[in-house]
Amino acid sequence: MAVTNLTATQIRELTDMELKAKLAEFEKEYFGLRFKAATEVLGNPMDIQTARRTVARLLTVQAERAAKKKAQ
């Protein structure tokens, strides 16, 4: 299972609903990767870092949008 890396530009192009769906998808994938790492069956350890950073990017964009809505 290879983790796809979304850039901040790609994430900002998503709608709010797509953003929530992607966040749920990547959090589930990140959990699975952590579980595999704990059982020592993980193929590529860099997948954990990629998934974690993608989740962080998604959360950052989500927080930016929430702050923008609150300011309006």
Predicted model as a PDB file, atoms N, CA, C, CB and O in Angstrom, pLDDT in the B-factor column:
MODEL        1                                                                  
ATOM      1  N   MET A   1       0.854  -1.175   0.000  1.00 51.00           N  
ATOM      2  CA  MET A   1       0.000   0.000   0.000  1.00 51.00           C  
ATOM      3  C   MET A   1       0.900   1.238   0.000  1.00 51.00           C  
ATOM      4  CB  MET A   1      -0.972  -0.002   1.232  1.00 51.00           C  
ATOM      5  O   MET A   1       1.567   1.528   0.993  1.00 51.00           O  
ATOM      6  N   ALA A   2       0.913   1.935  -1.076  1.00 60.00           N  
ATOM      7  CA  ALA A   2       1.708   3.147  -1.181  1.00 60.00           C  
ATOM      8  C   ALA A   2       0.839   4.351  -0.843  1.00 60.00           C  
ATOM      9  CB  ALA A   2       2.317   3.288  -2.597  1.00 60.00           C  
ATOM     10  O   ALA A   2      -0.296   4.468  -1.304  1.00 60.00           O  
ATOM     11  N   VAL A   3       1.383   5.224  -0.046  1.00 68.00           N  
ATOM     12  CA  VAL A   3       0.659   6.418   0.371  1.00 68.00           C  
ATOM     13  C   VAL A   3       0.847   7.492  -0.691  1.00 68.00           C  
ATOM     14  CB  VAL A   3       1.145   6.919   1.765  1.00 68.00           C  
ATOM     15  O   VAL A   3       1.971   7.773  -1.109  1.00 68.00           O  
ATOM     16  N   THR A   4      -0.258   8.089  -1.124  1.00 77.00           N  
ATOM     17  CA  THR A   4      -0.153   9.186  -2.072  1.00 77.00           C  
ATOM     18  C   THR A   4       0.069  10.470  -1.291  1.00 77.00           C  
ATOM     19  CB  THR A   4      -1.422   9.284  -2.968  1.00 77.00           C  
ATOM     20  O   THR A   4      -0.535  10.683  -0.240  1.00 77.00           O  
ATOM     21  N   ASN A   5       0.911  11.294  -1.797  1.00 81.00           N  
ATOM     22  CA  ASN A   5       1.247  12.547  -1.137  1.00 81.00           C  
ATOM     23  C   ASN A   5       0.464  13.677  -1.796  1.00 81.00           C  
ATOM     24  CB  ASN A   5       2.778  12.820  -1.198  1.00 81.00           C  
ATOM     25  O   ASN A   5       0.636  13.935  -2.987  1.00 81.00           O  
ATOM     26  N   LEU A   6      -0.386  14.345  -1.041  1.00 86.00           N  
ATOM     27  CA  LEU A   6      -1.130  15.491  -1.553  1.00 86.00           C  
ATOM     28  C   LEU A   6      -0.391  16.762  -1.168  1.00 86.00           C  
ATOM     29  CB  LEU A   6      -2.588  15.508  -1.008  1.00 86.00           C  
ATOM     30  O   LEU A   6       0.016  16.926  -0.017  1.00 86.00           O  
ATOM     31  N   THR A   7      -0.219  17.651  -2.122  1.00 87.00           N  
ATOM     32  CA  THR A   7       0.412  18.926  -1.818  1.00 87.00           C  
ATOM     33  C   THR A   7      -0.628  19.881  -1.241  1.00 87.00           C  
ATOM     34  CB  THR A   7       1.074  19.531  -3.081  1.00 87.00           C  
ATOM     35  O   THR A   7      -1.830  19.645  -1.363  1.00 87.00           O  
ATOM     36  N   ALA A   8      -0.174  20.934  -0.627  1.00 88.00           N  
ATOM     37  CA  ALA A   8      -1.084  21.921  -0.047  1.00 88.00           C  
ATOM     38  C   ALA A   8      -1.956  22.558  -1.129  1.00 88.00           C  
ATOM     39  CB  ALA A   8      -0.291  23.006   0.704  1.00 88.00           C  
ATOM     40  O   ALA A   8      -3.122  22.866  -0.884  1.00 88.00           O  
ATOM     41  N   THR A   9      -1.405  22.753  -2.304  1.00 90.00           N  
ATOM     42  CA  THR A   9      -2.177  23.327  -3.408  1.00 90.00           C  
ATOM     43  C   THR A   9      -3.314  22.400  -3.812  1.00 90.00           C  
ATOM     44  CB  THR A   9      -1.270  23.605  -4.614  1.00 90.00           C  
ATOM     45  O   THR A   9      -4.439  22.848  -4.031  1.00 90.00           O  
ATOM     46  N   GLN A  10      -3.022  21.113  -3.910  1.00 91.00           N  
ATOM     47  CA  GLN A  10      -4.057  20.141  -4.254  1.00 91.00           C  
ATOM     48  C   GLN A  10      -5.135  20.085  -3.177  1.00 91.00           C  
ATOM     49  CB  GLN A  10      -3.441  18.755  -4.454  1.00 91.00           C  
ATOM     50  O   GLN A  10      -6.319  19.956  -3.486  1.00 91.00           O  
ATOM     51  N   ILE A  11      -4.727  20.181  -1.924  1.00 92.00           N  
ATOM     52  CA  ILE A  11      -5.681  20.120  -0.814  1.00 92.00           C  
ATOM     53  C   ILE A  11      -6.578  21.349  -0.814  1.00 92.00           C  
ATOM     54  CB  ILE A  11      -4.942  20.002   0.532  1.00 92.00           C  
ATOM     55  O   ILE A  11      -7.776  21.236  -0.558  1.00 92.00           O  
ATOM     56  N   ARG A  12      -6.021  22.512  -1.096  1.00 92.00           N  
ATOM     57  CA  ARG A  12      -6.814  23.742  -1.100  1.00 92.00           C  
ATOM     58  C   ARG A  12      -7.852  23.762  -2.215  1.00 92.00           C  
ATOM     59  CB  ARG A  12      -5.903  24.942  -1.235  1.00 92.00           C  
ATOM     60  O   ARG A  12      -8.837  24.495  -2.130  1.00 92.00           O  
ATOM     61  N   GLU A  13      -7.644  22.971  -3.252  1.00 94.00           N  
ATOM     62  CA  GLU A  13      -8.595  22.895  -4.349  1.00 94.00           C  
ATOM     63  C   GLU A  13      -9.807  22.026  -4.012  1.00 94.00           C  
ATOM     64  CB  GLU A  13      -7.909  22.360  -5.582  1.00 94.00           C  
ATOM     65  O   GLU A  13     -10.807  22.061  -4.730  1.00 94.00           O  
ATOM     66  N   LEU A  14      -9.732  21.251  -2.935  1.00 93.00           N  
ATOM     67  CA  LEU A  14     -10.824  20.368  -2.544  1.00 93.00           C  
ATOM     68  C   LEU A  14     -11.968  21.162  -1.901  1.00 93.00           C  
ATOM     69  CB  LEU A  14     -10.314  19.288  -1.576  1.00 93.00           C  
ATOM     70  O   LEU A  14     -11.749  22.211  -1.296  1.00 93.00           O  
ATOM     71  N   THR A  15     -13.175  20.644  -2.042  1.00 94.00           N  
ATOM     72  CA  THR A  15     -14.312  21.247  -1.347  1.00 94.00           C  
ATOM     73  C   THR A  15     -14.272  20.795   0.115  1.00 94.00           C  
ATOM     74  CB  THR A  15     -15.676  20.850  -2.028  1.00 94.00           C  
ATOM     75  O   THR A  15     -13.486  19.923   0.484  1.00 94.00           O  
ATOM     76  N   ASP A  16     -15.127  21.396   0.934  1.00 93.00           N  
ATOM     77  CA  ASP A  16     -15.158  21.039   2.355  1.00 93.00           C  
ATOM     78  C   ASP A  16     -15.510  19.565   2.560  1.00 93.00           C  
ATOM     79  CB  ASP A  16     -16.163  21.921   3.098  1.00 93.00           C  
ATOM     80  O   ASP A  16     -14.917  18.898   3.408  1.00 93.00           O  
ATOM     81  N   MET A  17     -16.455  19.063   1.799  1.00 96.00           N  
ATOM     82  CA  MET A  17     -16.858  17.665   1.925  1.00 96.00           C  
ATOM     83  C   MET A  17     -15.739  16.721   1.467  1.00 96.00           C  
ATOM     84  CB  MET A  17     -18.134  17.406   1.112  1.00 96.00           C  
ATOM     85  O   MET A  17     -15.489  15.697   2.102  1.00 96.00           O  
ATOM     86  N   GLU A  18     -15.080  17.065   0.381  1.00 95.00           N  
ATOM     87  CA  GLU A  18     -13.966  16.253  -0.108  1.00 95.00           C  
ATOM     88  C   GLU A  18     -12.825  16.277   0.903  1.00 95.00           C  
ATOM     89  CB  GLU A  18     -13.478  16.759  -1.488  1.00 95.00           C  
ATOM     90  O   GLU A  18     -12.155  15.265   1.111  1.00 95.00           O  
ATOM     91  N   LEU A  19     -12.604  17.431   1.531  1.00 95.00           N  
ATOM     92  CA  LEU A  19     -11.555  17.568   2.527  1.00 95.00           C  
ATOM     93  C   LEU A  19     -11.814  16.647   3.712  1.00 95.00           C  
ATOM     94  CB  LEU A  19     -11.448  19.019   2.995  1.00 95.00           C  
ATOM     95  O   LEU A  19     -10.901  15.974   4.190  1.00 95.00           O  
ATOM     96  N   LYS A  20     -13.057  16.617   4.186  1.00 95.00           N  
ATOM     97  CA  LYS A  20     -13.402  15.732   5.305  1.00 95.00           C  
ATOM     98  C   LYS A  20     -13.236  14.270   4.923  1.00 95.00           C  
ATOM     99  CB  LYS A  20     -14.837  15.989   5.767  1.00 95.00           C  
ATOM    100  O   LYS A  20     -12.766  13.463   5.725  1.00 95.00           O  
ATOM    101  N   ALA A  21     -13.621  13.929   3.704  1.00 95.00           N  
ATOM    102  CA  ALA A  21     -13.489  12.546   3.243  1.00 95.00           C  
ATOM    103  C   ALA A  21     -12.021  12.135   3.144  1.00 95.00           C  
ATOM    104  CB  ALA A  21     -14.177  12.369   1.884  1.00 95.00           C  
ATOM    105  O   ALA A  21     -11.646  11.042   3.570  1.00 95.00           O  
ATOM    106  N   LYS A  22     -11.206  13.004   2.586  1.00 94.00           N  
ATOM    107  CA  LYS A  22      -9.769  12.712   2.467  1.00 94.00           C  
ATOM    108  C   LYS A  22      -9.129  12.592   3.842  1.00 94.00           C  
ATOM    109  CB  LYS A  22      -9.057  13.807   1.647  1.00 94.00           C  
ATOM    110  O   LYS A  22      -8.278  11.730   4.062  1.00 94.00           O  
ATOM    111  N   LEU A  23      -9.536  13.457   4.768  1.00 95.00           N  
ATOM    112  CA  LEU A  23      -8.989  13.413   6.123  1.00 95.00           C  
ATOM    113  C   LEU A  23      -9.317  12.075   6.776  1.00 95.00           C  
ATOM    114  CB  LEU A  23      -9.540  14.578   6.974  1.00 95.00           C  
ATOM    115  O   LEU A  23      -8.445  11.453   7.383  1.00 95.00           O  
ATOM    116  N   ALA A  24     -10.549  11.633   6.660  1.00 95.00           N  
ATOM    117  CA  ALA A  24     -10.939  10.343   7.232  1.00 95.00           C  
ATOM    118  C   ALA A  24     -10.159   9.205   6.576  1.00 95.00           C  
ATOM    119  CB  ALA A  24     -12.455  10.116   7.065  1.00 95.00           C  
ATOM    120  O   ALA A  24      -9.729   8.268   7.248  1.00 95.00           O  
ATOM    121  N   GLU A  25      -9.982   9.294   5.270  1.00 94.00           N  
ATOM    122  CA  GLU A  25      -9.251   8.268   4.532  1.00 94.00           C  
ATOM    123  C   GLU A  25      -7.795   8.178   4.988  1.00 94.00           C  
ATOM    124  CB  GLU A  25      -9.311   8.554   3.033  1.00 94.00           C  
ATOM    125  O   GLU A  25      -7.279   7.088   5.236  1.00 94.00           O  
ATOM    126  N   PHE A  26      -7.143   9.331   5.096  1.00 94.00           N  
ATOM    127  CA  PHE A  26      -5.736   9.327   5.474  1.00 94.00           C  
ATOM    128  C   PHE A  26      -5.524   8.993   6.941  1.00 94.00           C  
ATOM    129  CB  PHE A  26      -5.121  10.662   5.169  1.00 94.00           C  
ATOM    130  O   PHE A  26      -4.511   8.384   7.287  1.00 94.00           O  
ATOM    131  N   GLU A  27      -6.456   9.376   7.819  1.00 94.00           N  
ATOM    132  CA  GLU A  27      -6.327   8.997   9.222  1.00 94.00           C  
ATOM    133  C   GLU A  27      -6.446   7.482   9.372  1.00 94.00           C  
ATOM    134  CB  GLU A  27      -7.395   9.710  10.079  1.00 94.00           C  
ATOM    135  O   GLU A  27      -5.727   6.873  10.165  1.00 94.00           O  
ATOM    136  N   LYS A  28      -7.357   6.876   8.608  1.00 95.00           N  
ATOM    137  CA  LYS A  28      -7.513   5.422   8.638  1.00 95.00           C  
ATOM    138  C   LYS A  28      -6.249   4.749   8.097  1.00 95.00           C  
ATOM    139  CB  LYS A  28      -8.755   4.988   7.816  1.00 95.00           C  
ATOM    140  O   LYS A  28      -5.777   3.762   8.661  1.00 95.00           O  
ATOM    141  N   GLU A  29      -5.712   5.278   7.019  1.00 94.00           N  
ATOM    142  CA  GLU A  29      -4.498   4.722   6.434  1.00 94.00           C  
ATOM    143  C   GLU A  29      -3.312   4.863   7.384  1.00 94.00           C  
ATOM    144  CB  GLU A  29      -4.191   5.406   5.104  1.00 94.00           C  
ATOM    145  O   GLU A  29      -2.503   3.945   7.515  1.00 94.00           O  
ATOM    146  N   TYR A  30      -3.211   6.014   8.044  1.00 94.00           N  
ATOM    147  CA  TYR A  30      -2.130   6.253   9.004  1.00 94.00           C  
ATOM    148  C   TYR A  30      -2.225   5.272  10.170  1.00 94.00           C  
ATOM    149  CB  TYR A  30      -2.176   7.707   9.524  1.00 94.00           C  
ATOM    150  O   TYR A  30      -1.212   4.734  10.616  1.00 94.00           O  
ATOM    151  N   PHE A  31      -3.438   5.040  10.663  1.00 94.00           N  
ATOM    152  CA  PHE A  31      -3.631   4.082  11.739  1.00 94.00           C  
ATOM    153  C   PHE A  31      -3.178   2.688  11.306  1.00 94.00           C  
ATOM    154  CB  PHE A  31      -5.102   4.055  12.175  1.00 94.00           C  
ATOM    155  O   PHE A  31      -2.491   1.992  12.053  1.00 94.00           O  
ATOM    156  N   GLY A  32      -3.564   2.287  10.102  1.00 92.00           N  
ATOM    157  CA  GLY A  32      -3.166   0.983   9.597  1.00 92.00           C  
ATOM    158  C   GLY A  32      -1.660   0.842   9.466  1.00 92.00           C  
ATOM    159  O   GLY A  32      -1.096  -0.212   9.761  1.00 92.00           O  
ATOM    160  N   LEU A  33      -1.018   1.902   9.024  1.00 92.00           N  
ATOM    161  CA  LEU A  33       0.442   1.873   8.893  1.00 92.00           C  
ATOM    162  C   LEU A  33       1.123   1.771  10.255  1.00 92.00           C  
ATOM    163  CB  LEU A  33       0.933   3.123   8.158  1.00 92.00           C  
ATOM    164  O   LEU A  33       2.107   1.048  10.409  1.00 92.00           O  
ATOM    165  N   ARG A  34       0.601   2.495  11.239  1.00 93.00           N  
ATOM    166  CA  ARG A  34       1.165   2.402  12.593  1.00 93.00           C  
ATOM    167  C   ARG A  34       0.994   0.995  13.141  1.00 93.00           C  
ATOM    168  CB  ARG A  34       0.497   3.426  13.538  1.00 93.00           C  
ATOM    169  O   ARG A  34       1.896   0.464  13.789  1.00 93.00           O  
ATOM    170  N   PHE A  35      -0.155   0.391  12.886  1.00 92.00           N  
ATOM    171  CA  PHE A  35      -0.416  -0.969  13.341  1.00 92.00           C  
ATOM    172  C   PHE A  35       0.559  -1.946  12.680  1.00 92.00           C  
ATOM    173  CB  PHE A  35      -1.873  -1.370  13.035  1.00 92.00           C  
ATOM    174  O   PHE A  35       1.114  -2.822  13.342  1.00 92.00           O  
ATOM    175  N   LYS A  36       0.760  -1.786  11.373  1.00 91.00           N  
ATOM    176  CA  LYS A  36       1.706  -2.652  10.669  1.00 91.00           C  
ATOM    177  C   LYS A  36       3.126  -2.466  11.195  1.00 91.00           C  
ATOM    178  CB  LYS A  36       1.666  -2.372   9.165  1.00 91.00           C  
ATOM    179  O   LYS A  36       3.877  -3.435  11.305  1.00 91.00           O  
ATOM    180  N   ALA A  37       3.494  -1.249  11.516  1.00 91.00           N  
ATOM    181  CA  ALA A  37       4.833  -0.982  12.026  1.00 91.00           C  
ATOM    182  C   ALA A  37       5.031  -1.658  13.385  1.00 91.00           C  
ATOM    183  CB  ALA A  37       5.074   0.536  12.138  1.00 91.00           C  
ATOM    184  O   ALA A  37       6.121  -2.143  13.689  1.00 91.00           O  
ATOM    185  N   ALA A  38       3.979  -1.686  14.193  1.00 92.00           N  
ATOM    186  CA  ALA A  38       4.070  -2.298  15.516  1.00 92.00           C  
ATOM    187  C   ALA A  38       4.234  -3.817  15.406  1.00 92.00           C  
ATOM    188  CB  ALA A  38       2.821  -1.956  16.349  1.00 92.00           C  
ATOM    189  O   ALA A  38       4.869  -4.442  16.256  1.00 92.00           O  
ATOM    190  N   THR A  39       3.667  -4.393  14.372  1.00 91.00           N  
ATOM    191  CA  THR A  39       3.786  -5.839  14.187  1.00 91.00           C  
ATOM    192  C   THR A  39       4.957  -6.202  13.275  1.00 91.00           C  
ATOM    193  CB  THR A  39       2.490  -6.401  13.613  1.00 91.00           C  
ATOM    194  O   THR A  39       5.132  -7.369  12.924  1.00 91.00           O  
ATOM    195  N   GLU A  40       5.748  -5.221  12.897  1.00 83.00           N  
ATOM    196  CA  GLU A  40       6.962  -5.385  12.100  1.00 83.00           C  
ATOM    197  C   GLU A  40       6.707  -6.024  10.733  1.00 83.00           C  
ATOM    198  CB  GLU A  40       7.954  -6.219  12.861  1.00 83.00           C  
ATOM    199  O   GLU A  40       7.473  -6.881  10.292  1.00 83.00           O  
ATOM    200  N   VAL A  41       5.640  -5.606  10.071  1.00 85.00           N  
ATOM    201  CA  VAL A  41       5.332  -6.116   8.746  1.00 85.00           C  
ATOM    202  C   VAL A  41       5.319  -4.980   7.728  1.00 85.00           C  
ATOM    203  CB  VAL A  41       3.982  -6.848   8.751  1.00 85.00           C  
ATOM    204  O   VAL A  41       4.954  -5.195   6.572  1.00 85.00           O  
ATOM    205  N   LEU A  42       5.706  -3.794   8.129  1.00 84.00           N  
ATOM    206  CA  LEU A  42       5.641  -2.626   7.264  1.00 84.00           C  
ATOM    207  C   LEU A  42       6.720  -2.697   6.190  1.00 84.00           C  
ATOM    208  CB  LEU A  42       5.788  -1.339   8.087  1.00 84.00           C  
ATOM    209  O   LEU A  42       7.894  -2.915   6.488  1.00 84.00           O  
ATOM    210  N   GLY A  43       6.310  -2.510   4.940  1.00 85.00           N  
ATOM    211  CA  GLY A  43       7.250  -2.588   3.825  1.00 85.00           C  
ATOM    212  C   GLY A  43       8.134  -1.358   3.708  1.00 85.00           C  
ATOM    213  O   GLY A  43       9.355  -1.481   3.610  1.00 85.00           O  
ATOM    214  N   ASN A  44       7.532  -0.172   3.716  1.00 88.00           N  
ATOM    215  CA  ASN A  44       8.285   1.071   3.554  1.00 88.00           C  
ATOM    216  C   ASN A  44       7.996   1.993   4.740  1.00 88.00           C  
ATOM    217  CB  ASN A  44       7.923   1.771   2.208  1.00 88.00           C  
ATOM    218  O   ASN A  44       6.894   2.533   4.832  1.00 88.00           O  
ATOM    219  N   PRO A  45       8.947   2.187   5.640  1.00 87.00           N  
ATOM    220  CA  PRO A  45       8.729   3.017   6.820  1.00 87.00           C  
ATOM    221  C   PRO A  45       8.434   4.491   6.498  1.00 87.00           C  
ATOM    222  CB  PRO A  45       9.933   2.935   7.709  1.00 87.00           C  
ATOM    223  O   PRO A  45       7.864   5.207   7.321  1.00 87.00           O  
ATOM    224  N   MET A  46       8.824   4.931   5.309  1.00 91.00           N  
ATOM    225  CA  MET A  46       8.574   6.326   4.937  1.00 91.00           C  
ATOM    226  C   MET A  46       7.092   6.590   4.692  1.00 91.00           C  
ATOM    227  CB  MET A  46       9.376   6.690   3.692  1.00 91.00           C  
ATOM    228  O   MET A  46       6.664   7.745   4.695  1.00 91.00           O  
ATOM    229  N   ASP A  47       6.309   5.547   4.482  1.00 91.00           N  
ATOM    230  CA  ASP A  47       4.868   5.714   4.296  1.00 91.00           C  
ATOM    231  C   ASP A  47       4.215   6.327   5.535  1.00 91.00           C  
ATOM    232  CB  ASP A  47       4.216   4.366   3.971  1.00 91.00           C  
ATOM    233  O   ASP A  47       3.261   7.096   5.420  1.00 91.00           O  
ATOM    234  N   ILE A  48       4.728   5.987   6.713  1.00 92.00           N  
ATOM    235  CA  ILE A  48       4.183   6.545   7.954  1.00 92.00           C  
ATOM    236  C   ILE A  48       4.391   8.054   7.970  1.00 92.00           C  
ATOM    237  CB  ILE A  48       4.845   5.891   9.197  1.00 92.00           C  
ATOM    238  O   ILE A  48       3.467   8.805   8.279  1.00 92.00           O  
ATOM    239  N   GLN A  49       5.580   8.492   7.646  1.00 93.00           N  
ATOM    240  CA  GLN A  49       5.886   9.924   7.630  1.00 93.00           C  
ATOM    241  C   GLN A  49       5.041  10.652   6.588  1.00 93.00           C  
ATOM    242  CB  GLN A  49       7.380  10.150   7.349  1.00 93.00           C  
ATOM    243  O   GLN A  49       4.526  11.737   6.857  1.00 93.00           O  
ATOM    244  N   THR A  50       4.896  10.069   5.417  1.00 93.00           N  
ATOM    245  CA  THR A  50       4.102  10.691   4.357  1.00 93.00           C  
ATOM    246  C   THR A  50       2.642  10.817   4.775  1.00 93.00           C  
ATOM    247  CB  THR A  50       4.210   9.881   3.060  1.00 93.00           C  
ATOM    248  O   THR A  50       2.023  11.860   4.569  1.00 93.00           O  
ATOM    249  N   ALA A  51       2.098   9.769   5.355  1.00 93.00           N  
ATOM    250  CA  ALA A  51       0.698   9.798   5.802  1.00 93.00           C  
ATOM    251  C   ALA A  51       0.506  10.819   6.923  1.00 93.00           C  
ATOM    252  CB  ALA A  51       0.253   8.398   6.281  1.00 93.00           C  
ATOM    253  O   ALA A  51      -0.475  11.562   6.927  1.00 93.00           O  
ATOM    254  N   ARG A  52       1.433  10.856   7.862  1.00 94.00           N  
ATOM    255  CA  ARG A  52       1.331  11.799   8.985  1.00 94.00           C  
ATOM    256  C   ARG A  52       1.373  13.245   8.491  1.00 94.00           C  
ATOM    257  CB  ARG A  52       2.468  11.554   9.998  1.00 94.00           C  
ATOM    258  O   ARG A  52       0.604  14.085   8.959  1.00 94.00           O  
ATOM    259  N   ARG A  53       2.253  13.528   7.566  1.00 94.00           N  
ATOM    260  CA  ARG A  53       2.369  14.895   7.046  1.00 94.00           C  
ATOM    261  C   ARG A  53       1.159  15.280   6.206  1.00 94.00           C  
ATOM    262  CB  ARG A  53       3.642  15.040   6.214  1.00 94.00           C  
ATOM    263  O   ARG A  53       0.741  16.438   6.221  1.00 94.00           O  
ATOM    264  N   THR A  54       0.596  14.332   5.480  1.00 94.00           N  
ATOM    265  CA  THR A  54      -0.598  14.613   4.691  1.00 94.00           C  
ATOM    266  C   THR A  54      -1.781  14.895   5.601  1.00 94.00           C  
ATOM    267  CB  THR A  54      -0.915  13.444   3.752  1.00 94.00           C  
ATOM    268  O   THR A  54      -2.574  15.794   5.323  1.00 94.00           O  
ATOM    269  N   VAL A  55      -1.912  14.135   6.691  1.00 95.00           N  
ATOM    270  CA  VAL A  55      -2.972  14.396   7.672  1.00 95.00           C  
ATOM    271  C   VAL A  55      -2.789  15.792   8.266  1.00 95.00           C  
ATOM    272  CB  VAL A  55      -2.966  13.317   8.798  1.00 95.00           C  
ATOM    273  O   VAL A  55      -3.764  16.521   8.452  1.00 95.00           O  
ATOM    274  N   ALA A  56      -1.554  16.163   8.561  1.00 95.00           N  
ATOM    275  CA  ALA A  56      -1.285  17.491   9.118  1.00 95.00           C  
ATOM    276  C   ALA A  56      -1.653  18.589   8.125  1.00 95.00           C  
ATOM    277  CB  ALA A  56       0.192  17.616   9.515  1.00 95.00           C  
ATOM    278  O   ALA A  56      -2.206  19.615   8.520  1.00 95.00           O  
ATOM    279  N   ARG A  57      -1.356  18.389   6.850  1.00 94.00           N  
ATOM    280  CA  ARG A  57      -1.725  19.369   5.832  1.00 94.00           C  
ATOM    281  C   ARG A  57      -3.239  19.515   5.726  1.00 94.00           C  
ATOM    282  CB  ARG A  57      -1.142  18.970   4.477  1.00 94.00           C  
ATOM    283  O   ARG A  57      -3.762  20.624   5.624  1.00 94.00           O  
ATOM    284  N   LEU A  58      -3.935  18.379   5.753  1.00 95.00           N  
ATOM    285  CA  LEU A  58      -5.396  18.417   5.686  1.00 95.00           C  
ATOM    286  C   LEU A  58      -5.984  19.160   6.885  1.00 95.00           C  
ATOM    287  CB  LEU A  58      -5.963  16.994   5.621  1.00 95.00           C  
ATOM    288  O   LEU A  58      -6.904  19.965   6.734  1.00 95.00           O  
ATOM    289  N   LEU A  59      -5.453  18.888   8.067  1.00 95.00           N  
ATOM    290  CA  LEU A  59      -5.940  19.570   9.267  1.00 95.00           C  
ATOM    291  C   LEU A  59      -5.630  21.063   9.234  1.00 95.00           C  
ATOM    292  CB  LEU A  59      -5.328  18.941  10.514  1.00 95.00           C  
ATOM    293  O   LEU A  59      -6.427  21.874   9.707  1.00 95.00           O  
ATOM    294  N   THR A  60      -4.481  21.427   8.680  1.00 95.00           N  
ATOM    295  CA  THR A  60      -4.110  22.835   8.579  1.00 95.00           C  
ATOM    296  C   THR A  60      -5.061  23.591   7.662  1.00 95.00           C  
ATOM    297  CB  THR A  60      -2.676  22.971   8.072  1.00 95.00           C  
ATOM    298  O   THR A  60      -5.517  24.683   8.002  1.00 95.00           O  
ATOM    299  N   VAL A  61      -5.360  23.023   6.514  1.00 95.00           N  
ATOM    300  CA  VAL A  61      -6.272  23.679   5.570  1.00 95.00           C  
ATOM    301  C   VAL A  61      -7.669  23.763   6.181  1.00 95.00           C  
ATOM    302  CB  VAL A  61      -6.314  22.913   4.215  1.00 95.00           C  
ATOM    303  O   VAL A  61      -8.364  24.765   6.013  1.00 95.00           O  
ATOM    304  N   GLN A  62      -8.077  22.714   6.888  1.00 95.00           N  
ATOM    305  CA  GLN A  62      -9.385  22.715   7.540  1.00 95.00           C  
ATOM    306  C   GLN A  62      -9.451  23.823   8.599  1.00 95.00           C  
ATOM    307  CB  GLN A  62      -9.673  21.335   8.181  1.00 95.00           C  
ATOM    308  O   GLN A  62     -10.467  24.507   8.712  1.00 95.00           O  
ATOM    309  N   ALA A  63      -8.388  24.001   9.364  1.00 95.00           N  
ATOM    310  CA  ALA A  63      -8.344  25.051  10.376  1.00 95.00           C  
ATOM    311  C   ALA A  63      -8.328  26.437   9.734  1.00 95.00           C  
ATOM    312  CB  ALA A  63      -7.117  24.872  11.273  1.00 95.00           C  
ATOM    313  O   ALA A  63      -8.956  27.362  10.248  1.00 95.00           O  
ATOM    314  N   GLU A  64      -7.621  26.587   8.623  1.00 94.00           N  
ATOM    315  CA  GLU A  64      -7.594  27.869   7.907  1.00 94.00           C  
ATOM    316  C   GLU A  64      -8.994  28.251   7.452  1.00 94.00           C  
ATOM    317  CB  GLU A  64      -6.643  27.798   6.693  1.00 94.00           C  
ATOM    318  O   GLU A  64      -9.412  29.401   7.590  1.00 94.00           O  
ATOM    319  N   ARG A  65      -9.717  27.267   6.906  1.00 94.00           N  
ATOM    320  CA  ARG A  65     -11.077  27.548   6.437  1.00 94.00           C  
ATOM    321  C   ARG A  65     -12.011  27.892   7.589  1.00 94.00           C  
ATOM    322  CB  ARG A  65     -11.626  26.353   5.668  1.00 94.00           C  
ATOM    323  O   ARG A  65     -12.867  28.767   7.456  1.00 94.00           O  
ATOM    324  N   ALA A  66     -11.851  27.210   8.717  1.00 94.00           N  
ATOM    325  CA  ALA A  66     -12.678  27.502   9.879  1.00 94.00           C  
ATOM    326  C   ALA A  66     -12.409  28.907  10.405  1.00 94.00           C  
ATOM    327  CB  ALA A  66     -12.432  26.473  10.978  1.00 94.00           C  
ATOM    328  O   ALA A  66     -13.336  29.623  10.784  1.00 94.00           O  
ATOM    329  N   ALA A  67     -11.141  29.296  10.427  1.00 95.00           N  
ATOM    330  CA  ALA A  67     -10.773  30.636  10.892  1.00 95.00           C  
ATOM    331  C   ALA A  67     -11.320  31.708   9.945  1.00 95.00           C  
ATOM    332  CB  ALA A  67      -9.240  30.761  11.011  1.00 95.00           C  
ATOM    333  O   ALA A  67     -11.762  32.769  10.385  1.00 95.00           O  
ATOM    334  N   LYS A  68     -11.284  31.419   8.640  1.00 93.00           N  
ATOM    335  CA  LYS A  68     -11.779  32.363   7.653  1.00 93.00           C  
ATOM    336  C   LYS A  68     -13.287  32.549   7.798  1.00 93.00           C  
ATOM    337  CB  LYS A  68     -11.432  31.889   6.239  1.00 93.00           C  
ATOM    338  O   LYS A  68     -13.787  33.670   7.703  1.00 93.00           O  
ATOM    339  N   LYS A  69     -14.015  31.448   8.028  1.00 91.00           N  
ATOM    340  CA  LYS A  69     -15.454  31.528   8.213  1.00 91.00           C  
ATOM    341  C   LYS A  69     -15.803  32.270   9.498  1.00 91.00           C  
ATOM    342  CB  LYS A  69     -16.063  30.134   8.229  1.00 91.00           C  
ATOM    343  O   LYS A  69     -16.783  33.013   9.550  1.00 91.00           O  
ATOM    344  N   LYS A  70     -15.008  32.065  10.512  1.00 92.00           N  
ATOM    345  CA  LYS A  70     -15.263  32.736  11.788  1.00 92.00           C  
ATOM    346  C   LYS A  70     -15.011  34.228  11.680  1.00 92.00           C  
ATOM    347  CB  LYS A  70     -14.394  32.139  12.892  1.00 92.00           C  
ATOM    348  O   LYS A  70     -15.704  35.020  12.319  1.00 92.00           O  
ATOM    349  N   ALA A  71     -14.031  34.623  10.884  1.00 90.00           N  
ATOM    350  CA  ALA A  71     -13.702  36.029  10.722  1.00 90.00           C  
ATOM    351  C   ALA A  71     -14.767  36.786   9.932  1.00 90.00           C  
ATOM    352  CB  ALA A  71     -12.363  36.167  10.040  1.00 90.00           C  
ATOM    353  O   ALA A  71     -14.913  38.000  10.075  1.00 90.00           O  
ATOM    354  N   GLN A  72     -15.503  36.061   9.102  1.00 85.00           N  
ATOM    355  CA  GLN A  72     -16.508  36.732   8.257  1.00 85.00           C  
ATOM    356  C   GLN A  72     -17.756  37.005   8.991  1.00 85.00           C  
ATOM    357  CB  GLN A  72     -16.826  35.922   7.052  1.00 85.00           C  
ATOM    358  O   GLN A  72     -18.696  37.562   8.424  1.00 85.00           O  
TER     359      GLN A  72                                                      
ENDMDL                                                                          
END                                                                             
